[in-house]
Amino acid sequence: MVDQDPAQTVTTHRLDGEQHMVRATMPLAWVLNPDPAEHDLG
């Protein structure tokens, strides 16, 4: 989900049983950062 705030905050969720729990929130610019190290993928 992307909020309509100035930072366009992205909220990621995870399914826990039958409920969606908030996993993380971050600015959209961070999500779109192409550096894999920023996402613990490197």
ZAVEXMI-480113 format. One record per residue (C-alpha): residue in one letter; x, y, z; chain. Coordinates in steps of 0.02 Angstrom, whole numbers, plus 50000, padded with zeros to 5 digits. Last residue first. Example, Ala and Ser with C-alpha at 12.3 -4.5 7.8 and 13.67 -1.06 7.14 Angstrom:
% residues 2
+---+-------+-------+-------+---+
| r |     u |     v |     w | c |
+---+-------+-------+-------+---+
| S | 50684 | 49947 | 50357 | A |
| A | 50615 | 49775 | 50390 | A |
+---+-------+-------+-------+---+
//
This chain:
% residues 42
+---+-------+-------+-------+---+
| r |     u |     v |     w | c |
+---+-------+-------+-------+---+
| G | 51185 | 49598 | 49910 | A |
| L | 51001 | 49576 | 49943 | A |
| D | 50992 | 49665 | 50111 | A |
| H | 50879 | 49798 | 50033 | A |
| E | 51004 | 49940 | 50034 | A |
| A | 51138 | 49819 | 49974 | A |
| P | 51035 | 49787 | 49817 | A |
| D | 51061 | 49969 | 49759 | A |
| P | 50916 | 50009 | 49638 | A |
| N | 50825 | 50123 | 49762 | A |
| L | 50640 | 50110 | 49717 | A |
| V | 50591 | 50051 | 49892 | A |
| W | 50690 | 50194 | 49969 | A |
| A | 50603 | 50322 | 49858 | A |
| L | 50434 | 50250 | 49912 | A |
| P | 50470 | 50300 | 50092 | A |
| M | 50469 | 50157 | 50218 | A |
| T | 50348 | 50054 | 50323 | A |
| A | 50377 | 49875 | 50376 | A |
| R | 50291 | 49711 | 50419 | A |
| V | 50117 | 49770 | 50462 | A |
| M | 50010 | 49618 | 50504 | A |
| H | 49876 | 49548 | 50388 | A |
| Q | 49764 | 49432 | 50487 | A |
| E | 49698 | 49257 | 50450 | A |
| G | 49852 | 49164 | 50511 | A |
| D | 49987 | 49293 | 50504 | A |
| L | 49992 | 49362 | 50326 | A |
| R | 50130 | 49489 | 50302 | A |
| H | 50112 | 49673 | 50263 | A |
| T | 50215 | 49806 | 50176 | A |
| T | 50178 | 49990 | 50200 | A |
| V | 50247 | 50114 | 50075 | A |
| T | 50253 | 50297 | 50125 | A |
| Q | 50227 | 50418 | 49982 | A |
| A | 50351 | 50539 | 50065 | A |
| P | 50229 | 50686 | 50047 | A |
| D | 50081 | 50581 | 50109 | A |
| Q | 49965 | 50490 | 49988 | A |
| D | 50002 | 50321 | 50062 | A |
| V | 50065 | 50175 | 49958 | A |
| M | 50000 | 50000 | 50000 | A |
+---+-------+-------+-------+---+
//
